[in-house]
Amino acid sequence: MKRLSYLVKSLAAIAIVLLFTQCANKTETHPQTTATSTAAISGGELKIAYVDIDSLLTKYNFCIDLNEAMVKKEENIRLTLNQKAAQLKKDGEEFQRKYENNAFISPERAQQEYNRLEKAQADLQNLSNKLSNELATETAKNNLQLRDSINTFIQAFNKIHGYSLIISNTGFDNLLYADPSMDITNEIVDGLNARYNSSSKK
């Protein structure tokens, strides 16, 4: 899906969080009072859950909004570059026509026009590089924002639910099998969206 092309590529491999925050002697301070808590599998003293990153990124409104903004920006850049490239091509064809028909008043004038077109070509390439770099920088900034947003929420979430370990899953990259009852993706998405929607109304 195009609108997710930027952030999904960068975030698909990110482990959301590895929280070893619960010492064995503290696990009793986090009673299993929610559906998620009772659904999680406990191995000895460990309480483990996982989050499906691909699903999270397609449902988290902040991620969706960031991607839509980036797609729009990319389309604007492409439109700008295409317009300038079309004008340059038109000017080049006009130069060629005049040159072949000896329409320039002097060789010096023809050389001036040729130099102008060369500079316009170089300027267009420089603009393309500049805009591409700006797009890459903004994408990296968005990735960091999104990652921090998710990690901050996970840490707050875990203070309530008391997991020993929360791992990420992207396809089958990290997790070959897990009981579906260990999947807390929807809870994380709901919490993230509630927080994002609340902050966006302020």
DOFI-873082 format. One record per residue (C-alpha): residue number from 1; x, y, z. Coordinates in Angstrom, 3 decimals. Example, Ala and Ser with C-alpha at 12.3 -4.5 7.8 and 13.67 -1.06 7.14 Angstrom:
[1; [12.300; -4.500; 7.800]]
[2; [13.670; -1.060; 7.140]]
***
This chain:
[1; [0.000; 0.000; 0.000]]
[2; [1.638; 3.202; -1.175]]
[3; [0.649; 5.394; 1.711]]
[4; [2.494; 3.078; 4.058]]
[5; [5.608; 2.730; 1.932]]
[6; [7.713; 5.176; 3.935]]
[7; [7.157; 4.232; 7.519]]
[8; [6.416; 0.545; 7.149]]
[9; [9.778; -0.109; 5.507]]
[10; [11.627; 1.595; 8.311]]
[11; [9.508; 0.352; 11.189]]
[12; [8.591; -3.157; 10.139]]
[13; [11.783; -4.548; 11.649]]
[14; [11.673; -2.510; 14.855]]
[15; [11.105; -4.473; 18.027]]
[16; [8.442; -2.424; 19.786]]
[17; [9.871; -2.975; 23.203]]
[18; [11.672; -5.517; 25.311]]
[19; [10.539; -4.740; 28.817]]
[20; [12.279; -6.711; 31.483]]
[21; [10.744; -4.465; 34.097]]
[22; [9.197; -7.018; 36.379]]
[23; [11.537; -8.705; 38.851]]
[24; [10.421; -12.101; 40.088]]
[25; [9.571; -10.701; 43.503]]
[26; [7.429; -7.893; 42.006]]
[27; [5.135; -9.836; 39.740]]
[28; [2.526; -10.121; 42.470]]
[29; [2.075; -6.349; 42.491]]
[30; [0.396; -6.515; 39.057]]
[31; [-2.737; -8.633; 39.443]]
[32; [-4.219; -10.072; 36.286]]
[33; [-7.435; -8.074; 36.234]]
[34; [-7.935; -7.453; 32.496]]
[35; [-8.796; -9.655; 29.550]]
[36; [-5.313; -9.137; 28.174]]
[37; [-3.674; -10.077; 31.439]]
[38; [-5.583; -13.320; 31.731]]
[39; [-4.983; -14.070; 28.057]]
[40; [-1.223; -13.726; 28.330]]
[41; [0.760; -16.891; 28.833]]
[42; [2.918; -17.041; 31.924]]
[43; [6.021; -19.186; 31.819]]
[44; [7.184; -19.571; 35.396]]
[45; [7.607; -15.983; 36.502]]
[46; [7.408; -14.579; 32.966]]
[47; [4.357; -12.893; 31.538]]
[48; [4.723; -12.546; 27.760]]
[49; [2.772; -10.905; 24.927]]
[50; [3.420; -9.799; 21.354]]
[51; [2.343; -7.066; 18.957]]
[52; [1.918; -7.503; 15.202]]
[53; [3.774; -4.482; 13.799]]
[54; [2.350; -4.698; 10.274]]
[55; [-1.190; -4.670; 11.621]]
[56; [-0.402; -1.887; 14.084]]
[57; [1.042; 0.386; 11.394]]
[58; [-1.979; -0.030; 9.145]]
[59; [-4.389; 0.822; 11.972]]
[60; [-2.575; 3.478; 14.016]]
[61; [-4.090; 6.819; 12.979]]
[62; [-0.893; 8.758; 13.648]]
[63; [0.986; 6.491; 11.245]]
[64; [-1.783; 6.787; 8.657]]
[65; [-1.781; 10.586; 8.886]]
[66; [2.009; 10.779; 8.611]]
[67; [2.000; 8.579; 5.533]]
[68; [-0.779; 10.520; 3.839]]
[69; [1.158; 13.747; 4.412]]
[70; [4.333; 12.194; 3.000]]
[71; [2.557; 10.826; -0.071]]
[72; [1.048; 14.257; -0.713]]
[73; [4.454; 15.887; -0.344]]
[74; [6.044; 13.362; -2.704]]
[75; [3.322; 13.984; -5.292]]
[76; [3.875; 17.762; -5.051]]
[77; [7.612; 17.281; -5.544]]
[78; [7.036; 15.027; -8.538]]
[79; [4.628; 17.553; -10.058]]
[80; [7.106; 20.409; -9.589]]
[81; [9.992; 18.457; -11.115]]
[82; [7.875; 17.188; -13.999]]
[83; [6.715; 20.710; -14.853]]
[84; [10.259; 22.059; -14.838]]
[85; [11.528; 19.087; -16.845]]
[86; [8.770; 19.564; -19.437]]
[87; [9.646; 23.257; -19.791]]
[88; [13.329; 22.428; -20.137]]
[89; [12.572; 19.856; -22.806]]
[90; [10.453; 22.385; -24.685]]
[91; [13.231; 24.991; -24.488]]
[92; [15.756; 22.422; -25.695]]
[93; [13.641; 21.493; -28.687]]
[94; [13.185; 25.187; -29.505]]
[95; [16.937; 25.716; -29.308]]
[96; [17.543; 22.762; -31.624]]
[97; [15.010; 24.047; -34.146]]
[98; [16.540; 27.537; -34.184]]
[99; [20.069; 26.185; -34.419]]
[100; [19.246; 23.923; -37.376]]
[101; [17.516; 26.845; -39.148]]
[102; [20.290; 29.369; -38.423]]
[103; [17.773; 31.488; -36.522]]
[104; [20.272; 32.890; -34.009]]
[105; [21.628; 36.325; -34.871]]
[106; [25.161; 35.189; -34.064]]
[107; [27.143; 32.148; -32.902]]
[108; [27.676; 33.967; -29.607]]
[109; [23.919; 34.222; -29.070]]
[110; [23.513; 30.526; -29.816]]
[111; [26.262; 29.727; -27.316]]
[112; [24.582; 31.885; -24.672]]
[113; [21.324; 30.040; -25.110]]
[114; [23.122; 26.706; -25.030]]
[115; [24.852; 27.715; -21.771]]
[116; [21.529; 28.809; -20.292]]
[117; [19.972; 25.442; -21.066]]
[118; [22.941; 23.607; -19.567]]
[119; [22.640; 25.636; -16.383]]
[120; [18.885; 25.018; -16.255]]
[121; [19.586; 21.289; -16.562]]
[122; [22.107; 21.422; -13.704]]
[123; [19.725; 23.516; -11.582]]
[124; [16.945; 21.003; -12.126]]
[125; [19.200; 18.137; -11.063]]
[126; [20.280; 20.058; -7.970]]
[127; [16.658; 20.815; -7.105]]
[128; [15.752; 17.158; -7.519]]
[129; [18.578; 16.136; -5.171]]
[130; [17.641; 18.809; -2.640]]
[131; [13.973; 17.847; -2.549]]
[132; [14.830; 14.146; -2.343]]
[133; [17.139; 14.779; 0.593]]
[134; [14.499; 16.865; 2.345]]
[135; [11.972; 14.074; 1.818]]
[136; [14.380; 11.481; 3.229]]
[137; [15.144; 13.692; 6.242]]
[138; [11.463; 14.230; 6.977]]
[139; [10.787; 10.506; 6.594]]
[140; [13.539; 9.696; 9.113]]
[141; [12.110; 12.301; 11.505]]
[142; [8.628; 10.807; 11.142]]
[143; [9.978; 7.311; 11.758]]
[144; [11.607; 8.482; 14.974]]
[145; [8.434; 10.254; 16.096]]
[146; [6.343; 7.190; 15.398]]
[147; [8.744; 4.842; 17.145]]
[148; [8.935; 7.094; 20.204]]
[149; [5.154; 7.413; 20.261]]
[150; [4.718; 3.639; 20.274]]
[151; [7.483; 2.974; 22.793]]
[152; [6.213; 5.644; 25.185]]
[153; [2.719; 4.194; 25.067]]
[154; [3.970; 0.622; 25.518]]
[155; [5.877; 1.610; 28.636]]
[156; [2.827; 3.321; 30.125]]
[157; [0.628; 0.390; 29.098]]
[158; [2.971; -2.065; 30.771]]
[159; [2.926; -0.221; 34.087]]
[160; [-0.708; -1.299; 34.302]]
[161; [-0.492; -4.770; 32.759]]
[162; [2.883; -5.857; 34.112]]
[163; [4.351; -7.922; 31.297]]
[164; [7.855; -9.287; 31.691]]
[165; [8.345; -9.283; 27.953]]
[166; [6.525; -7.699; 24.997]]
[167; [7.925; -8.628; 21.608]]
[168; [7.165; -7.490; 18.082]]
[169; [6.184; -9.640; 15.160]]
[170; [6.447; -8.689; 11.478]]
[171; [5.248; -11.495; 9.307]]
[172; [7.304; -14.437; 10.551]]
[173; [10.534; -12.506; 11.022]]
[174; [10.660; -12.741; 14.795]]
[175; [7.949; -15.131; 15.798]]
[176; [7.448; -18.533; 14.234]]
[177; [4.547; -19.439; 16.492]]
[178; [2.658; -17.984; 19.427]]
[179; [-0.680; -18.704; 20.984]]
[180; [-3.163; -16.130; 19.595]]
[181; [-4.155; -15.301; 23.166]]
[182; [-0.730; -13.648; 23.543]]
[183; [-1.522; -11.133; 20.773]]
[184; [-2.222; -7.707; 22.325]]
[185; [-2.071; -5.790; 19.030]]
[186; [-5.666; -4.576; 19.107]]
[187; [-5.357; -3.320; 22.665]]
[188; [-2.216; -1.401; 21.782]]
[189; [-3.813; 0.065; 18.635]]
[190; [-6.950; 1.083; 20.519]]
[191; [-4.886; 2.743; 23.218]]
[192; [-2.621; 4.525; 20.751]]
[193; [-5.547; 5.815; 18.730]]
[194; [-7.430; 6.970; 21.820]]
[195; [-4.366; 8.917; 22.960]]
[196; [-3.704; 10.333; 19.467]]
[197; [-7.324; 11.317; 18.861]]
[198; [-7.459; 13.008; 22.250]]
[199; [-4.251; 14.985; 21.655]]
[200; [-5.268; 16.006; 18.128]]
[201; [-8.464; 17.626; 19.430]]
[202; [-6.558; 19.950; 21.739]]
***
